[in-house]
Amino acid sequence: MMPVSHFDADLIRRYNVNGPRYTSYPTADQFRTGDWAGAYDAALAKSTNPAFSLYFHVPFCSTVCFYCACTKISTANTKRADAYVQRLISEMSLQRERMDDGHRIEQLHFGGGTPTFLSDDQFHQLFESIHTSFNLADEQVRDFSVEIDPRKLNPDRIATLAKLGVNRLSIGVQDFDPIVQVAVNRIQSFQETRAVIDEARRHDIRSINIDLINGLPNQTVEGFSRTLEQVIELQPDRLSLYSYAHLPHRFKTQKQINSKDLPDAQSKLELLEAAVEYLTSNDYLYVGMDHFAKASDSLIQAQRQGTLQRNFQGYTTHGHCQLVGLGLSSIGNVGRVYVQNSRTLNEYYQSIDTGNLAIVRGFEASDRDVLIAQVIQDLMCKFEIDFPAFETAHDVTFRDCFPAQWPALQNFESQGLLKLETDRLTVSDKGRYLVRNICMAFDEYLGQDTKKFSKAI
């Protein structure tokens, strides 16, 4: 099952360039400001797909983690969330008005920020509105997830979420090394993390994900190896191993990280290699990009069946769902139309209070974009492109469709990253950690200015 082998450090180092993570194509940096609500409404009216995924962005954090690149608002005043929750409820109503009566919600996800900044009562209000506003899929189909910050979290919160129907948790850890935690302003013990996971299992939460970050200040192979040992002890169903992107010119909180404390490219590569070897030797399979999962996990099962997809929530078994974004900066996608909400509270509140969606940016994919998006999906999720299947689906000839990209593909083949055959392109074992680079060869929007993106390693 897609073994991780031939981890070629020299090759990966050579391809350690800036580039997108391809949670969409075109990528979000191509979104343009304007009046996109009409295009969004038209896409919803035209769509015959009844399946939806809801994403709720909760921007509030009681403390700021210096590495964070998310849309966030730092405050110790939990009352600030009251007004925000009421706007989310109003926004749900506005979105429901636009949906066909036959819709069904298969997936929802609370991200942030810190979703557990919300109180039990605020979660109850939101879920009551979710149940009254939308048609929910059967319980066995639903994936309802919440991102959890275990620090000072009352275990009763897990019981509340479970009763509300949450069946997946994503738990931020990043690193258990105290020296690293001080450097990024996130002090979190193993014991409080384990307490949350134990409570989740006691309440039959069916899937637990742990987030780690590679490349944080003061990280060493020795220290990160201890973190990995502790994580394996917790036995999450899934693991995300993100590569830290130090972009202080874009994200102000990262300016509080001393760049001299960051591991250099060689050290970061050693951290990645040690993590990959440790995870794959402890029964975690490589899904793609920075995701790992147990063989029993639905991501691995979907990958085996060829149904795995990738969207703004990463790898998913619900990529067929249309995505509705709610809250600050959230992104939605219906058909070919992508939209994004305002990033400021005042602008978001003003839009919702006047009975309008808070959409401020968007993009409508062309026929060409759709072709390239499918190529990138196949590469990211299947590590191959079946030329006959692709050609039948899109009524094109693959090589004729991508003549400018063919020399780059041949170069990748000469480097051992992929194999070109008459009927397919197959990414090699050592090419899987560089699939992002292979996708970049097809990206016709990328251009020369890639500094806004993180590095591949």
TORKOL-4160 file (C-alpha; in steps of 0.2 Angstrom, whole numbers, padded with zeros to 4 digits, m for minus):
457
<pt num="1" X="0000" Y="0000" Z="0000"/>
<pt num="2" X="0010" Y="0015" Z="m0007"/>
<pt num="3" X="0026" Y="0011" Z="0004"/>
<pt num="4" X="0037" Y="0026" Z="0008"/>
<pt num="5" X="0054" Y="0021" Z="0001"/>
<pt num="6" X="0069" Y="0028" Z="m0008"/>
<pt num="7" X="0069" Y="0044" Z="0003"/>
<pt num="8" X="0081" Y="0053" Z="m0008"/>
<pt num="9" X="0088" Y="0068" Z="0003"/>
<pt num="10" X="0099" Y="0075" Z="m0010"/>
<pt num="11" X="0085" Y="0075" Z="m0023"/>
<pt num="12" X="0073" Y="0083" Z="m0011"/>
<pt num="13" X="0086" Y="0096" Z="m0006"/>
<pt num="14" X="0088" Y="0100" Z="m0025"/>
<pt num="15" X="0069" Y="0103" Z="m0027"/>
<pt num="16" X="0067" Y="0113" Z="m0011"/>
<pt num="17" X="0059" Y="0128" Z="m0019"/>
<pt num="18" X="0044" Y="0139" Z="m0015"/>
<pt num="19" X="0027" Y="0133" Z="m0022"/>
<pt num="20" X="0009" Y="0131" Z="m0018"/>
<pt num="21" X="0001" Y="0117" Z="m0008"/>
<pt num="22" X="m0013" Y="0115" Z="m0020"/>
<pt num="23" X="m0028" Y="0114" Z="m0009"/>
<pt num="24" X="m0036" Y="0121" Z="m0025"/>
<pt num="25" X="m0032" Y="0125" Z="m0043"/>
<pt num="26" X="m0031" Y="0140" Z="m0047"/>
<pt num="27" X="m0024" Y="0143" Z="m0030"/>
<pt num="28" X="m0032" Y="0156" Z="m0018"/>
<pt num="29" X="m0019" Y="0169" Z="m0022"/>
<pt num="30" X="m0028" Y="0171" Z="m0039"/>
<pt num="31" X="m0044" Y="0176" Z="m0031"/>
<pt num="32" X="m0049" Y="0194" Z="m0036"/>
<pt num="33" X="m0059" Y="0207" Z="m0027"/>
<pt num="34" X="m0076" Y="0211" Z="m0033"/>
<pt num="35" X="m0095" Y="0207" Z="m0032"/>
<pt num="36" X="m0094" Y="0188" Z="m0033"/>
<pt num="37" X="m0110" Y="0185" Z="m0023"/>
<pt num="38" X="m0120" Y="0184" Z="m0040"/>
<pt num="39" X="m0108" Y="0172" Z="m0048"/>
<pt num="40" X="m0109" Y="0161" Z="m0032"/>
<pt num="41" X="m0128" Y="0162" Z="m0032"/>
<pt num="42" X="m0129" Y="0157" Z="m0050"/>
<pt num="43" X="m0117" Y="0142" Z="m0047"/>
<pt num="44" X="m0128" Y="0136" Z="m0033"/>
<pt num="45" X="m0144" Y="0138" Z="m0044"/>
<pt num="46" X="m0136" Y="0128" Z="m0058"/>
<pt num="47" X="m0129" Y="0114" Z="m0047"/>
<pt num="48" X="m0137" Y="0097" Z="m0046"/>
<pt num="49" X="m0125" Y="0091" Z="m0033"/>
<pt num="50" X="m0135" Y="0089" Z="m0016"/>
<pt num="51" X="m0120" Y="0085" Z="m0005"/>
<pt num="52" X="m0112" Y="0100" Z="0005"/>
<pt num="53" X="m0098" Y="0102" Z="0017"/>
<pt num="54" X="m0099" Y="0117" Z="0029"/>
<pt num="55" X="m0083" Y="0126" Z="0036"/>
<pt num="56" X="m0084" Y="0137" Z="0051"/>
<pt num="57" X="m0070" Y="0149" Z="0055"/>
<pt num="58" X="m0068" Y="0154" Z="0073"/>
<pt num="59" X="m0054" Y="0167" Z="0073"/>
<pt num="60" X="m0052" Y="0170" Z="0092"/>
<pt num="61" X="m0037" Y="0164" Z="0102"/>
<pt num="62" X="m0034" Y="0168" Z="0120"/>
<pt num="63" X="m0015" Y="0167" Z="0116"/>
<pt num="64" X="m0005" Y="0169" Z="0100"/>
<pt num="65" X="0006" Y="0155" Z="0094"/>
<pt num="66" X="0020" Y="0164" Z="0085"/>
<pt num="67" X="0021" Y="0152" Z="0070"/>
<pt num="68" X="0002" Y="0154" Z="0066"/>
<pt num="69" X="m0002" Y="0160" Z="0048"/>
<pt num="70" X="m0021" Y="0159" Z="0050"/>
<pt num="71" X="m0034" Y="0173" Z="0051"/>
<pt num="72" X="m0035" Y="0176" Z="0070"/>
<pt num="73" X="m0040" Y="0188" Z="0084"/>
<pt num="74" X="m0030" Y="0188" Z="0100"/>
<pt num="75" X="m0041" Y="0191" Z="0115"/>
<pt num="76" X="m0044" Y="0185" Z="0133"/>
<pt num="77" X="m0062" Y="0192" Z="0132"/>
<pt num="78" X="m0073" Y="0177" Z="0128"/>
<pt num="79" X="m0088" Y="0188" Z="0127"/>
<pt num="80" X="m0082" Y="0194" Z="0110"/>
<pt num="81" X="m0087" Y="0178" Z="0103"/>
<pt num="82" X="m0106" Y="0181" Z="0107"/>
<pt num="83" X="m0108" Y="0194" Z="0093"/>
<pt num="84" X="m0098" Y="0183" Z="0081"/>
<pt num="85" X="m0109" Y="0167" Z="0085"/>
<pt num="86" X="m0125" Y="0177" Z="0081"/>
<pt num="87" X="m0118" Y="0182" Z="0064"/>
<pt num="88" X="m0113" Y="0164" Z="0060"/>
<pt num="89" X="m0131" Y="0160" Z="0064"/>
<pt num="90" X="m0137" Y="0174" Z="0053"/>
<pt num="91" X="m0125" Y="0168" Z="0039"/>
<pt num="92" X="m0131" Y="0150" Z="0040"/>
<pt num="93" X="m0149" Y="0157" Z="0037"/>
<pt num="94" X="m0142" Y="0167" Z="0021"/>
<pt num="95" X="m0134" Y="0151" Z="0015"/>
<pt num="96" X="m0149" Y="0140" Z="0018"/>
<pt num="97" X="m0160" Y="0152" Z="0007"/>
<pt num="98" X="m0149" Y="0148" Z="m0008"/>
<pt num="99" X="m0149" Y="0129" Z="m0006"/>
<pt num="100" X="m0161" Y="0118" Z="m0015"/>
<pt num="101" X="m0173" Y="0109" Z="m0003"/>
<pt num="102" X="m0165" Y="0092" Z="m0007"/>
<pt num="103" X="m0147" Y="0097" Z="0000"/>
<pt num="104" X="m0139" Y="0087" Z="0013"/>
<pt num="105" X="m0124" Y="0091" Z="0024"/>
<pt num="106" X="m0112" Y="0077" Z="0025"/>
<pt num="107" X="m0097" Y="0086" Z="0033"/>
<pt num="108" X="m0094" Y="0101" Z="0044"/>
<pt num="109" X="m0078" Y="0107" Z="0051"/>
<pt num="110" X="m0074" Y="0120" Z="0064"/>
<pt num="111" X="m0057" Y="0128" Z="0061"/>
<pt num="112" X="m0048" Y="0143" Z="0068"/>
<pt num="113" X="m0040" Y="0152" Z="0077"/>
<pt num="114" X="m0046" Y="0142" Z="0091"/>
<pt num="115" X="m0064" Y="0134" Z="0090"/>
<pt num="116" X="m0063" Y="0129" Z="0108"/>
<pt num="117" X="m0062" Y="0147" Z="0113"/>
<pt num="118" X="m0081" Y="0146" Z="0111"/>
<pt num="119" X="m0091" Y="0141" Z="0127"/>
<pt num="120" X="m0103" Y="0126" Z="0128"/>
<pt num="121" X="m0118" Y="0137" Z="0126"/>
<pt num="122" X="m0111" Y="0145" Z="0110"/>
<pt num="123" X="m0108" Y="0128" Z="0103"/>
<pt num="124" X="m0125" Y="0123" Z="0108"/>
<pt num="125" X="m0132" Y="0139" Z="0099"/>
<pt num="126" X="m0122" Y="0135" Z="0083"/>
<pt num="127" X="m0127" Y="0116" Z="0082"/>
<pt num="128" X="m0146" Y="0120" Z="0086"/>
<pt num="129" X="m0145" Y="0132" Z="0071"/>
<pt num="130" X="m0136" Y="0119" Z="0060"/>
<pt num="131" X="m0150" Y="0107" Z="0064"/>
<pt num="132" X="m0164" Y="0119" Z="0061"/>
<pt num="133" X="m0156" Y="0127" Z="0045"/>
<pt num="134" X="m0150" Y="0112" Z="0035"/>
<pt num="135" X="m0154" Y="0094" Z="0030"/>
<pt num="136" X="m0141" Y="0083" Z="0039"/>
<pt num="137" X="m0135" Y="0067" Z="0031"/>
<pt num="138" X="m0137" Y="0051" Z="0041"/>
<pt num="139" X="m0126" Y="0049" Z="0056"/>
<pt num="140" X="m0116" Y="0035" Z="0048"/>
<pt num="141" X="m0111" Y="0046" Z="0034"/>
<pt num="142" X="m0108" Y="0062" Z="0043"/>
<pt num="143" X="m0090" Y="0068" Z="0047"/>
<pt num="144" X="m0092" Y="0082" Z="0060"/>
<pt num="145" X="m0075" Y="0088" Z="0066"/>
<pt num="146" X="m0068" Y="0102" Z="0077"/>
<pt num="147" X="m0050" Y="0108" Z="0079"/>
<pt num="148" X="m0045" Y="0106" Z="0098"/>
<pt num="149" X="m0033" Y="0116" Z="0108"/>
<pt num="150" X="m0030" Y="0104" Z="0123"/>
<pt num="151" X="m0022" Y="0118" Z="0134"/>
<pt num="152" X="m0033" Y="0120" Z="0150"/>
<pt num="153" X="m0047" Y="0112" Z="0141"/>
<pt num="154" X="m0061" Y="0105" Z="0153"/>
<pt num="155" X="m0063" Y="0087" Z="0148"/>
<pt num="156" X="m0082" Y="0090" Z="0150"/>
<pt num="157" X="m0080" Y="0100" Z="0133"/>
<pt num="158" X="m0077" Y="0084" Z="0124"/>
<pt num="159" X="m0093" Y="0076" Z="0131"/>
<pt num="160" X="m0102" Y="0091" Z="0125"/>
<pt num="161" X="m0095" Y="0090" Z="0108"/>
<pt num="162" X="m0099" Y="0072" Z="0107"/>
<pt num="163" X="m0117" Y="0074" Z="0112"/>
<pt num="164" X="m0118" Y="0088" Z="0098"/>
<pt num="165" X="m0113" Y="0075" Z="0085"/>
<pt num="166" X="m0095" Y="0078" Z="0083"/>
<pt num="167" X="m0086" Y="0062" Z="0078"/>
<pt num="168" X="m0069" Y="0068" Z="0073"/>
<pt num="169" X="m0056" Y="0079" Z="0082"/>
<pt num="170" X="m0040" Y="0087" Z="0076"/>
<pt num="171" X="m0028" Y="0091" Z="0090"/>
<pt num="172" X="m0014" Y="0104" Z="0089"/>
<pt num="173" X="0002" Y="0098" Z="0096"/>
<pt num="174" X="0016" Y="0104" Z="0085"/>
<pt num="175" X="0030" Y="0099" Z="0096"/>
<pt num="176" X="0031" Y="0093" Z="0114"/>
<pt num="177" X="0049" Y="0099" Z="0117"/>
<pt num="178" X="0048" Y="0113" Z="0130"/>
<pt num="179" X="0062" Y="0123" Z="0122"/>
<pt num="180" X="0053" Y="0124" Z="0106"/>
<pt num="181" X="0036" Y="0127" Z="0115"/>
<pt num="182" X="0044" Y="0143" Z="0123"/>
<pt num="183" X="0051" Y="0149" Z="0107"/>
<pt num="184" X="0033" Y="0148" Z="0098"/>
<pt num="185" X="0023" Y="0154" Z="0114"/>
<pt num="186" X="0013" Y="0137" Z="0115"/>
<pt num="187" X="0016" Y="0128" Z="0131"/>
<pt num="188" X="0007" Y="0112" Z="0131"/>
<pt num="189" X="0011" Y="0096" Z="0141"/>
<pt num="190" X="0009" Y="0078" Z="0135"/>
<pt num="191" X="m0002" Y="0075" Z="0150"/>
<pt num="192" X="m0015" Y="0087" Z="0146"/>
<pt num="193" X="m0015" Y="0082" Z="0128"/>
<pt num="194" X="m0017" Y="0063" Z="0133"/>
<pt num="195" X="m0031" Y="0068" Z="0144"/>
<pt num="196" X="m0041" Y="0076" Z="0130"/>
<pt num="197" X="m0038" Y="0061" Z="0119"/>
<pt num="198" X="m0042" Y="0048" Z="0132"/>
<pt num="199" X="m0059" Y="0058" Z="0135"/>
<pt num="200" X="m0062" Y="0058" Z="0116"/>
<pt num="201" X="m0060" Y="0039" Z="0115"/>
<pt num="202" X="m0071" Y="0037" Z="0131"/>
<pt num="203" X="m0085" Y="0046" Z="0121"/>
<pt num="204" X="m0083" Y="0036" Z="0106"/>
<pt num="205" X="m0075" Y="0049" Z="0095"/>
<pt num="206" X="m0071" Y="0039" Z="0080"/>
<pt num="207" X="m0056" Y="0048" Z="0073"/>
<pt num="208" X="m0042" Y="0058" Z="0080"/>
<pt num="209" X="m0029" Y="0068" Z="0071"/>
<pt num="210" X="m0013" Y="0076" Z="0078"/>
<pt num="211" X="m0005" Y="0091" Z="0070"/>
<pt num="212" X="0014" Y="0092" Z="0070"/>
<pt num="213" X="0026" Y="0105" Z="0063"/>
<pt num="214" X="0043" Y="0102" Z="0056"/>
<pt num="215" X="0055" Y="0117" Z="0055"/>
<pt num="216" X="0051" Y="0127" Z="0071"/>
<pt num="217" X="0064" Y="0136" Z="0081"/>
<pt num="218" X="0076" Y="0126" Z="0091"/>
<pt num="219" X="0070" Y="0110" Z="0084"/>
<pt num="220" X="0083" Y="0096" Z="0084"/>
<pt num="221" X="0082" Y="0078" Z="0077"/>
<pt num="222" X="0084" Y="0072" Z="0095"/>
<pt num="223" X="0071" Y="0083" Z="0103"/>
<pt num="224" X="0058" Y="0080" Z="0089"/>
<pt num="225" X="0061" Y="0061" Z="0090"/>
<pt num="226" X="0055" Y="0062" Z="0108"/>
<pt num="227" X="0040" Y="0071" Z="0102"/>
<pt num="228" X="0036" Y="0057" Z="0089"/>
<pt num="229" X="0038" Y="0044" Z="0102"/>
<pt num="230" X="0025" Y="0052" Z="0113"/>
<pt num="231" X="0014" Y="0055" Z="0099"/>
<pt num="232" X="0015" Y="0036" Z="0094"/>
<pt num="233" X="0010" Y="0033" Z="0112"/>
<pt num="234" X="m0006" Y="0042" Z="0109"/>
<pt num="235" X="m0010" Y="0032" Z="0094"/>
<pt num="236" X="m0019" Y="0045" Z="0083"/>
<pt num="237" X="m0029" Y="0038" Z="0068"/>
<pt num="238" X="m0021" Y="0052" Z="0057"/>
<pt num="239" X="m0005" Y="0063" Z="0058"/>
<pt num="240" X="m0002" Y="0079" Z="0049"/>
<pt num="241" X="0017" Y="0084" Z="0048"/>
<pt num="242" X="0017" Y="0102" Z="0041"/>
<pt num="243" X="0032" Y="0111" Z="0036"/>
<pt num="244" X="0034" Y="0128" Z="0044"/>
<pt num="245" X="0034" Y="0142" Z="0032"/>
<pt num="246" X="0043" Y="0157" Z="0039"/>
<pt num="247" X="0035" Y="0172" Z="0031"/>
<pt num="248" X="0036" Y="0186" Z="0043"/>
<pt num="249" X="0033" Y="0199" Z="0030"/>
<pt num="250" X="0016" Y="0192" Z="0028"/>
<pt num="251" X="0011" Y="0186" Z="0045"/>
<pt num="252" X="0016" Y="0198" Z="0059"/>
<pt num="253" X="0016" Y="0186" Z="0074"/>
<pt num="254" X="0030" Y="0177" Z="0065"/>
<pt num="255" X="0041" Y="0192" Z="0068"/>
<pt num="256" X="0042" Y="0187" Z="0086"/>
<pt num="257" X="0052" Y="0171" Z="0081"/>
<pt num="258" X="0071" Y="0174" Z="0080"/>
<pt num="259" X="0076" Y="0168" Z="0063"/>
<pt num="260" X="0093" Y="0163" Z="0069"/>
<pt num="261" X="0084" Y="0149" Z="0080"/>
<pt num="262" X="0076" Y="0141" Z="0065"/>
<pt num="263" X="0084" Y="0125" Z="0058"/>
<pt num="264" X="0093" Y="0128" Z="0042"/>
<pt num="265" X="0088" Y="0118" Z="0026"/>
<pt num="266" X="0099" Y="0103" Z="0030"/>
<pt num="267" X="0093" Y="0102" Z="0048"/>
<pt num="268" X="0075" Y="0104" Z="0042"/>
<pt num="269" X="0078" Y="0090" Z="0029"/>
<pt num="270" X="0085" Y="0079" Z="0043"/>
<pt num="271" X="0070" Y="0082" Z="0054"/>
<pt num="272" X="0058" Y="0077" Z="0040"/>
<pt num="273" X="0068" Y="0061" Z="0036"/>
<pt num="274" X="0069" Y="0056" Z="0054"/>
<pt num="275" X="0050" Y="0059" Z="0056"/>
<pt num="276" X="0045" Y="0050" Z="0040"/>
<pt num="277" X="0056" Y="0035" Z="0044"/>
<pt num="278" X="0049" Y="0034" Z="0062"/>
<pt num="279" X="0031" Y="0036" Z="0057"/>
<pt num="280" X="0032" Y="0023" Z="0043"/>
<pt num="281" X="0040" Y="0011" Z="0054"/>
<pt num="282" X="0026" Y="0012" Z="0067"/>
<pt num="283" X="0012" Y="0007" Z="0056"/>
<pt num="284" X="0007" Y="0024" Z="0048"/>
<pt num="285" X="0005" Y="0025" Z="0029"/>
<pt num="286" X="0010" Y="0040" Z="0019"/>
<pt num="287" X="m0006" Y="0047" Z="0011"/>
<pt num="288" X="0002" Y="0062" Z="0002"/>
<pt num="289" X="0010" Y="0079" Z="0005"/>
<pt num="290" X="0011" Y="0079" Z="0024"/>
<pt num="291" X="m0002" Y="0067" Z="0029"/>
<pt num="292" X="m0001" Y="0050" Z="0037"/>
<pt num="293" X="m0014" Y="0038" Z="0043"/>
<pt num="294" X="m0016" Y="0020" Z="0049"/>
<pt num="295" X="m0021" Y="0007" Z="0037"/>
<pt num="296" X="m0039" Y="0006" Z="0044"/>
<pt num="297" X="m0042" Y="0025" Z="0042"/>
<pt num="298" X="m0055" Y="0031" Z="0029"/>
<pt num="299" X="m0041" Y="0041" Z="0020"/>
<pt num="300" X="m0031" Y="0026" Z="0016"/>
<pt num="301" X="m0047" Y="0016" Z="0011"/>
<pt num="302" X="m0052" Y="0030" Z="m0001"/>
<pt num="303" X="m0034" Y="0030" Z="m0008"/>
<pt num="304" X="m0035" Y="0012" Z="m0011"/>
<pt num="305" X="m0052" Y="0014" Z="m0020"/>
<pt num="306" X="m0046" Y="0029" Z="m0030"/>
<pt num="307" X="m0059" Y="0041" Z="m0022"/>
<pt num="308" X="m0047" Y="0051" Z="m0011"/>
<pt num="309" X="m0048" Y="0070" Z="m0015"/>
<pt num="310" X="m0040" Y="0086" Z="m0009"/>
<pt num="311" X="m0048" Y="0103" Z="m0006"/>
<pt num="312" X="m0046" Y="0117" Z="0006"/>
<pt num="313" X="m0047" Y="0106" Z="0021"/>
<pt num="314" X="m0033" Y="0095" Z="0015"/>
<pt num="315" X="m0035" Y="0077" Z="0010"/>
<pt num="316" X="m0053" Y="0071" Z="0012"/>
<pt num="317" X="m0066" Y="0058" Z="0008"/>
<pt num="318" X="m0079" Y="0071" Z="0005"/>
<pt num="319" X="m0071" Y="0080" Z="m0010"/>
<pt num="320" X="m0087" Y="0077" Z="m0020"/>
<pt num="321" X="m0096" Y="0090" Z="m0008"/>
<pt num="322" X="m0099" Y="0108" Z="m0012"/>
<pt num="323" X="m0090" Y="0118" Z="0001"/>
<pt num="324" X="m0099" Y="0132" Z="0010"/>
<pt num="325" X="m0088" Y="0144" Z="0020"/>
<pt num="326" X="m0095" Y="0153" Z="0035"/>
<pt num="327" X="m0086" Y="0166" Z="0046"/>
<pt num="328" X="m0071" Y="0177" Z="0044"/>
<pt num="329" X="m0059" Y="0173" Z="0029"/>
<pt num="330" X="m0068" Y="0156" Z="0025"/>
<pt num="331" X="m0068" Y="0149" Z="0007"/>
<pt num="332" X="m0082" Y="0142" Z="m0002"/>
<pt num="333" X="m0082" Y="0132" Z="m0018"/>
<pt num="334" X="m0098" Y="0128" Z="m0029"/>
<pt num="335" X="m0095" Y="0121" Z="m0046"/>
<pt num="336" X="m0082" Y="0132" Z="m0054"/>
<pt num="337" X="m0084" Y="0146" Z="m0043"/>
<pt num="338" X="m0073" Y="0150" Z="m0028"/>
<pt num="339" X="m0077" Y="0163" Z="m0015"/>
<pt num="340" X="m0069" Y="0170" Z="0001"/>
<pt num="341" X="m0076" Y="0180" Z="0015"/>
<pt num="342" X="m0070" Y="0196" Z="0022"/>
<pt num="343" X="m0054" Y="0195" Z="0033"/>
<pt num="344" X="m0060" Y="0209" Z="0045"/>
<pt num="345" X="m0073" Y="0208" Z="0059"/>
<pt num="346" X="m0081" Y="0225" Z="0055"/>
<pt num="347" X="m0083" Y="0222" Z="0036"/>
<pt num="348" X="m0090" Y="0204" Z="0040"/>
<pt num="349" X="m0102" Y="0210" Z="0053"/>
<pt num="350" X="m0108" Y="0225" Z="0041"/>
<pt num="351" X="m0112" Y="0213" Z="0027"/>
<pt num="352" X="m0121" Y="0200" Z="0037"/>
<pt num="353" X="m0131" Y="0213" Z="0047"/>
<pt num="354" X="m0137" Y="0221" Z="0030"/>
<pt num="355" X="m0143" Y="0203" Z="0025"/>
<pt num="356" X="m0129" Y="0200" Z="0012"/>
<pt num="357" X="m0116" Y="0187" Z="0011"/>
<pt num="358" X="m0098" Y="0193" Z="0017"/>
<pt num="359" X="m0090" Y="0188" Z="0000"/>
<pt num="360" X="m0076" Y="0200" Z="m0005"/>
<pt num="361" X="m0065" Y="0189" Z="m0017"/>
<pt num="362" X="m0068" Y="0175" Z="m0029"/>
<pt num="363" X="m0063" Y="0166" Z="m0045"/>
<pt num="364" X="m0072" Y="0157" Z="m0059"/>
<pt num="365" X="m0062" Y="0142" Z="m0066"/>
<pt num="366" X="m0061" Y="0141" Z="m0085"/>
<pt num="367" X="m0061" Y="0125" Z="m0095"/>
<pt num="368" X="m0042" Y="0125" Z="m0095"/>
<pt num="369" X="m0042" Y="0127" Z="m0076"/>
<pt num="370" X="m0054" Y="0112" Z="m0074"/>
<pt num="371" X="m0042" Y="0101" Z="m0085"/>
<pt num="372" X="m0027" Y="0106" Z="m0075"/>
<pt num="373" X="m0036" Y="0105" Z="m0058"/>
<pt num="374" X="m0040" Y="0086" Z="m0063"/>
<pt num="375" X="m0021" Y="0083" Z="m0067"/>
<pt num="376" X="m0016" Y="0090" Z="m0050"/>
<pt num="377" X="m0030" Y="0080" Z="m0041"/>
<pt num="378" X="m0024" Y="0064" Z="m0049"/>
<pt num="379" X="m0006" Y="0068" Z="m0045"/>
<pt num="380" X="m0009" Y="0073" Z="m0027"/>
<pt num="381" X="m0021" Y="0059" Z="m0023"/>
<pt num="382" X="m0017" Y="0044" Z="m0034"/>
<pt num="383" X="0001" Y="0048" Z="m0038"/>
<pt num="384" X="m0003" Y="0044" Z="m0056"/>
<pt num="385" X="m0013" Y="0050" Z="m0072"/>
<pt num="386" X="m0022" Y="0037" Z="m0082"/>
<pt num="387" X="m0021" Y="0044" Z="m0099"/>
<pt num="388" X="m0035" Y="0035" Z="m0107"/>
<pt num="389" X="m0047" Y="0038" Z="m0093"/>
<pt num="390" X="m0042" Y="0057" Z="m0093"/>
<pt num="391" X="m0044" Y="0058" Z="m0112"/>
<pt num="392" X="m0061" Y="0050" Z="m0111"/>
<pt num="393" X="m0067" Y="0061" Z="m0097"/>
<pt num="394" X="m0061" Y="0077" Z="m0105"/>
<pt num="395" X="m0061" Y="0073" Z="m0124"/>
<pt num="396" X="m0043" Y="0078" Z="m0126"/>
<pt num="397" X="m0027" Y="0069" Z="m0130"/>
<pt num="398" X="m0016" Y="0071" Z="m0114"/>
<pt num="399" X="0001" Y="0075" Z="m0123"/>
<pt num="400" X="m0007" Y="0087" Z="m0136"/>
<pt num="401" X="m0016" Y="0096" Z="m0121"/>
<pt num="402" X="0001" Y="0099" Z="m0112"/>
<pt num="403" X="0015" Y="0101" Z="m0125"/>
<pt num="404" X="0023" Y="0115" Z="m0115"/>
<pt num="405" X="0024" Y="0103" Z="m0099"/>
<pt num="406" X="0030" Y="0088" Z="m0108"/>
<pt num="407" X="0049" Y="0093" Z="m0107"/>
<pt num="408" X="0047" Y="0096" Z="m0089"/>
<pt num="409" X="0039" Y="0079" Z="m0086"/>
<pt num="410" X="0053" Y="0071" Z="m0096"/>
<pt num="411" X="0066" Y="0079" Z="m0085"/>
<pt num="412" X="0057" Y="0073" Z="m0069"/>
<pt num="413" X="0058" Y="0056" Z="m0077"/>
<pt num="414" X="0077" Y="0057" Z="m0080"/>
<pt num="415" X="0078" Y="0062" Z="m0061"/>
<pt num="416" X="0068" Y="0046" Z="m0056"/>
<pt num="417" X="0053" Y="0056" Z="m0050"/>
<pt num="418" X="0041" Y="0048" Z="m0061"/>
<pt num="419" X="0039" Y="0036" Z="m0076"/>
<pt num="420" X="0031" Y="0040" Z="m0092"/>
<pt num="421" X="0022" Y="0026" Z="m0102"/>
<pt num="422" X="0011" Y="0025" Z="m0117"/>
<pt num="423" X="m0005" Y="0025" Z="m0106"/>
<pt num="424" X="0000" Y="0033" Z="m0089"/>
<pt num="425" X="0011" Y="0044" Z="m0079"/>
<pt num="426" X="0016" Y="0036" Z="m0062"/>
<pt num="427" X="0025" Y="0045" Z="m0048"/>
<pt num="428" X="0039" Y="0035" Z="m0041"/>
<pt num="429" X="0042" Y="0031" Z="m0023"/>
<pt num="430" X="0055" Y="0045" Z="m0021"/>
<pt num="431" X="0045" Y="0057" Z="m0031"/>
<pt num="432" X="0030" Y="0056" Z="m0019"/>
<pt num="433" X="0038" Y="0069" Z="m0007"/>
<pt num="434" X="0041" Y="0080" Z="m0022"/>
<pt num="435" X="0023" Y="0079" Z="m0030"/>
<pt num="436" X="0021" Y="0097" Z="m0026"/>
<pt num="437" X="0035" Y="0101" Z="m0038"/>
<pt num="438" X="0028" Y="0090" Z="m0051"/>
<pt num="439" X="0011" Y="0099" Z="m0050"/>
<pt num="440" X="0020" Y="0116" Z="m0052"/>
<pt num="441" X="0025" Y="0111" Z="m0069"/>
<pt num="442" X="0006" Y="0111" Z="m0074"/>
<pt num="443" X="0002" Y="0128" Z="m0065"/>
<pt num="444" X="m0001" Y="0141" Z="m0078"/>
<pt num="445" X="m0003" Y="0155" Z="m0065"/>
<pt num="446" X="0013" Y="0152" Z="m0056"/>
<pt num="447" X="0025" Y="0164" Z="m0064"/>
<pt num="448" X="0041" Y="0169" Z="m0057"/>
<pt num="449" X="0036" Y="0177" Z="m0040"/>
<pt num="450" X="0034" Y="0162" Z="m0029"/>
<pt num="451" X="0040" Y="0170" Z="m0013"/>
<pt num="452" X="0022" Y="0171" Z="m0006"/>
<pt num="453" X="0022" Y="0152" Z="m0005"/>
<pt num="454" X="0031" Y="0141" Z="0007"/>
<pt num="455" X="0046" Y="0130" Z="0002"/>
<pt num="456" X="0043" Y="0112" Z="m0002"/>
<pt num="457" X="0053" Y="0107" Z="0013"/>
